[in-house]
């Protein structure tokens, strides 16, 4: 059975339209008013998402327990509150009676994206929660070796928490969540869902993956694929293979081709990574046929790679590397 939200959005509180978004969420919870937030927009324009405050607040005790967050904690959240993960982390901090700080050096806890994590130093002794994009095992290992206690979660603005672990290869189903993988697509049912259409209580954002017991593997959004000469290549499969050997960042996308439909292309932030990435053994369908270099990857306000903007950069003349 499919359910669809039908209540008007006019009664919902849009925290980002208020002078203090965190206070607006806390007041909405006190008043029993719903929230109107946005998705990250990594594959297109941000969409409004309506949710109850309970869909956040019910998860707070679980997250606080997993991260050791308490009244004495000092929390650094460097990302903009327009990013749902950052607003959530800031409201969680207020709920726990903890204190937000403006620099990592003063913090006991931090909430960052994988990109920010890779740039940080002085992590020893701090609990760092990483979300907003996939955290690869190498980045986790580097942060852990620097003395950080790292946690990583998979979710979406519409679903909230789905998986929790130390990195993308170590995700367990989040407490209180039921996961079903149907035809390779991840569906979730939990008290943490936003006001989104469901089938028997399960909702999806189209991410693909697999489930083995309570171990969850996420391989990417269904539309993040390249169809080349009749073969479907999930870009995250290629990125997962290339990232361990790259020193900079690597993003894979499809470039239109008159005969093949699309070809696999790799965009690098370090030109020297081309040789390293080309040494990786991949099936013929998955090997990048085009290579590009950009000084930095375009990002959304939430800190995710803006794949639509990157595709435009490639189309409009990003530096093409000779094979």
C-alpha positions in Angstrom: 0.0 0.0 0.0 1.4 3.4 -1.0 0.8 6.5 1.2 1.4 10.1 0.0 1.8 13.2 2.1 -1.3 15.3 1.7 -1.1 17.9 4.5 -0.3 21.5 3.4 3.2 22.8 3.9 2.0 26.3 5.0 1.8 25.2 8.6 5.4 23.9 8.7 8.3 25.8 10.1 11.2 26.5 7.7 14.1 26.9 10.1 16.4 28.5 7.5 14.0 31.4 7.1 14.4 32.2 10.8 17.2 34.3 12.3 18.3 31.3 14.5 17.5 28.0 12.7 18.5 25.9 15.7 16.2 27.8 18.1 13.4 27.6 15.4 13.6 23.8 15.4 13.6 23.6 19.2 10.6 25.9 19.3 8.8 23.9 16.6 9.3 20.8 18.7 7.9 22.5 21.8 4.9 23.7 19.7 4.3 20.4 17.9 4.8 22.1 14.6 6.3 20.2 11.6 9.5 21.3 9.8 10.2 22.1 6.2 13.8 21.4 5.2 15.6 20.7 1.9 17.5 17.9 0.4 21.3 18.2 -0.3 20.7 18.7 -4.1 23.8 16.6 -5.1 22.1 15.4 -8.3 20.0 18.4 -9.0 18.0 21.2 -7.3 17.2 20.9 -3.6 13.7 19.8 -2.9 11.6 20.7 0.2 11.1 17.9 2.6 8.5 18.0 5.4 9.0 16.1 8.6 7.9 16.0 12.2 10.4 17.2 14.8 10.0 13.8 16.5 11.6 12.1 13.4 14.8 13.9 14.6 14.4 14.0 18.3 13.6 10.3 18.6 17.0 9.5 17.2 18.9 11.9 19.5 19.4 9.5 22.5 20.7 6.8 20.1 23.2 9.1 18.4 24.3 10.6 21.7 24.9 7.2 23.0 26.9 6.1 20.0 29.1 9.2 20.1 29.5 9.8 23.8 27.8 13.2 23.6 26.7 14.8 26.8 26.4 18.1 28.6 30.1 18.5 29.0 30.8 18.0 25.3 32.1 20.8 23.0 31.0 20.3 19.5 32.4 21.8 16.2 30.0 21.9 13.2 31.9 23.8 10.5 29.4 23.3 7.7 26.5 25.7 6.8 23.1 25.1 8.5 21.6 24.8 5.0 23.1 21.3 5.0 20.6 19.0 6.8 23.4 17.1 8.6 24.8 20.3 10.0 21.4 21.6 11.3 20.7 18.2 12.8 24.1 18.1 14.5 23.6 21.6 15.9 20.1 20.8 17.2 21.4 17.6 18.7 24.1 19.6 20.5 21.4 21.9 22.0 19.2 18.9 23.0 22.1 17.3 24.8 23.0 20.4 26.7 26.4 20.5 25.0 28.1 23.6 23.6 28.9 24.6 20.1 32.4 25.9 19.5 33.9 27.6 16.5 37.1 25.7 16.0 38.3 22.1 16.1 41.0 22.8 18.7 38.4 23.6 21.3 36.2 20.6 20.5 35.6 17.2 21.9 33.3 16.3 19.1 32.9 17.3 15.4 30.5 16.7 12.6 32.1 17.0 9.1 32.0 15.7 5.6 34.6 13.3 4.2 36.2 16.2 2.3 36.7 18.2 5.4 37.9 15.2 7.4 40.7 14.7 4.9 41.9 18.3 5.4 42.0 18.2 9.2 44.9 17.9 11.6 44.8 17.8 15.4 42.2 15.0 15.5 43.7 13.1 18.5 41.2 12.3 21.2 38.2 13.8 19.3 35.1 12.0 18.3 34.4 12.8 14.7 31.1 11.9 13.0 31.4 11.9 9.2 28.4 12.1 6.8 27.2 13.8 3.7 29.1 11.6 1.4 30.8 8.2 1.4 33.8 7.8 3.8 36.3 5.5 2.2 38.4 3.1 4.3 41.7 4.9 3.6 40.4 8.2 4.9 39.0 6.5 7.9 42.2 4.7 8.6 44.2 8.0 8.3 42.0 9.8 10.8 42.0 6.8 13.2 45.8 6.7 13.0 45.8 10.4 13.9 44.0 9.5 17.1 40.4 10.3 16.2 37.4 8.2 17.1 35.5 8.1 13.8 31.9 7.3 13.2 30.2 7.3 9.8 26.6 7.1 8.8 24.6 6.7 5.7 21.2 8.3 5.3 19.3 10.9 3.4 17.2 14.0 4.1 14.1 12.0 3.4 15.1 8.9 5.4 17.3 10.2 8.2 19.6 7.5 9.5 19.8 4.2 7.7 23.3 2.8 8.4 26.0 3.5 11.0 29.6 2.3 11.2 33.2 3.4 10.9 33.4 3.8 7.1 31.5 2.9 3.9 32.6 -0.7 4.1 31.6 -1.1 7.7 27.9 -0.1 7.9 25.3 -1.8 10.1 21.6 -1.0 10.0 21.0 1.9 12.3 19.2 1.0 15.6 15.4 1.2 15.2 15.5 1.0 11.4 14.3 -1.9 9.2 16.0 -2.1 5.8 14.8 -4.0 2.7 16.7 -4.3 -0.5 14.3 -4.8 -3.4 15.7 -5.3 -6.9 19.0 -3.8 -5.7 17.3 -0.7 -4.3 17.5 0.2 -0.6 14.2 0.8 1.3 14.0 1.9 4.9 11.2 1.9 7.5 11.7 3.7 10.8 10.4 6.3 13.2 13.0 8.7 11.6 11.4 9.0 8.1 10.3 12.4 6.8 6.8 12.9 5.5 7.4 11.0 2.2 5.5 8.4 0.1 5.9 4.9 1.5 5.0 1.3 0.5 4.0 -0.7 3.6 5.9 1.9 5.7 9.1 1.7 3.6 10.6 4.6 1.7 13.5 5.0 -0.7 15.5 7.7 -2.4 16.7 5.3 -5.1 20.1 4.4 -3.6 21.3 1.0 -4.6 23.0 -1.6 -2.4 22.9 -5.0 -0.7 22.1 -6.3 2.7 23.8 -9.3 4.4 22.3 -9.8 7.8 22.5 -6.4 9.4 25.5 -5.4 7.2 24.6 -2.8 4.7 26.5 -2.0 1.5 25.6 1.2 -0.4 26.8 1.4 -4.0 25.1 4.7 -5.0 22.1 6.4 -6.5 20.4 4.5 -9.3 20.6 7.5 -11.6 24.4 7.9 -10.9 25.2 5.4 -13.7 26.8 5.4 -17.1 25.1 3.4 -19.9 27.9 2.7 -22.4 27.5 0.4 -25.4 24.5 -1.2 -23.7 26.4 -1.8 -20.3 25.3 -0.1 -17.1 28.2 1.1 -15.0 27.5 2.5 -11.5 29.9 5.4 -11.2 30.5 4.7 -7.5 31.8 1.3 -8.3 34.5 2.9 -10.4 35.2 5.6 -7.9 35.6 3.0 -5.1 38.3 1.3 -7.2 40.2 4.4 -8.1 40.1 6.5 -4.9 42.5 4.3 -2.9 45.4 5.0 -5.3 44.6 8.7 -5.9 46.2 11.5 -3.9 43.6 14.0 -4.9 39.9 13.6 -5.4 38.3 11.5 -8.1 34.7 11.7 -9.5 33.4 9.6 -12.3 30.6 10.6 -14.7 29.2 9.8 -18.1 30.0 11.9 -21.1 27.7 11.7 -24.2 29.1 9.8 -27.2 27.5 9.6 -30.6 27.9 5.9 -31.1 28.2 4.4 -27.6 25.6 6.6 -25.9 28.0 7.5 -23.1 31.6 6.9 -22.1 33.0 6.7 -18.7 35.0 9.8 -17.7 37.1 10.5 -14.6 37.6 14.0 -13.2 40.7 14.5 -11.1 41.9 17.3 -8.8 45.5 16.1 -9.1 46.7 15.6 -12.7 49.4 13.1 -11.6 46.6 10.7 -10.4 45.9 9.8 -14.0 48.8 7.4 -14.1 48.0 5.9 -10.8 44.4 5.4 -11.6 45.1 3.9 -15.0 47.1 1.2 -13.2 44.0 -0.1 -11.5 42.5 -3.3 -13.0 38.9 -2.7 -14.1 36.5 -4.4 -16.4 36.7 -3.0 -19.9 33.3 -1.4 -19.5 34.4 0.4 -16.3 37.7 1.8 -17.5 37.6 5.6 -18.0 37.9 6.6 -21.6 38.2 10.3 -20.9 40.2 12.0 -18.2 39.8 15.6 -17.0 41.5 17.8 -14.4 39.9 20.6 -12.4 41.5 22.7 -9.6 38.6 21.9 -7.3 35.3 20.0 -7.4 32.2 22.1 -7.4 30.1 21.5 -4.2 26.6 22.1 -3.0 25.9 24.2 0.1 25.9 20.9 2.0 29.5 20.1 1.0 28.6 17.3 -1.4 30.1 17.1 -4.9 27.7 18.9 -7.3 27.6 16.4 -10.1 25.4 18.5 -12.3 27.8 21.5 -12.1 30.7 19.2 -12.7 29.1 17.8 -15.8 28.7 21.3 -17.0 32.3 22.1 -16.4 33.4 19.0 -18.4 31.0 20.0 -21.2 32.2 23.6 -21.2 35.9 22.9 -21.5 37.5 21.5 -18.3 41.2 20.5 -19.0 41.2 17.3 -20.8 44.2 15.0 -20.1 45.9 13.1 -22.8 45.5 9.3 -22.3 
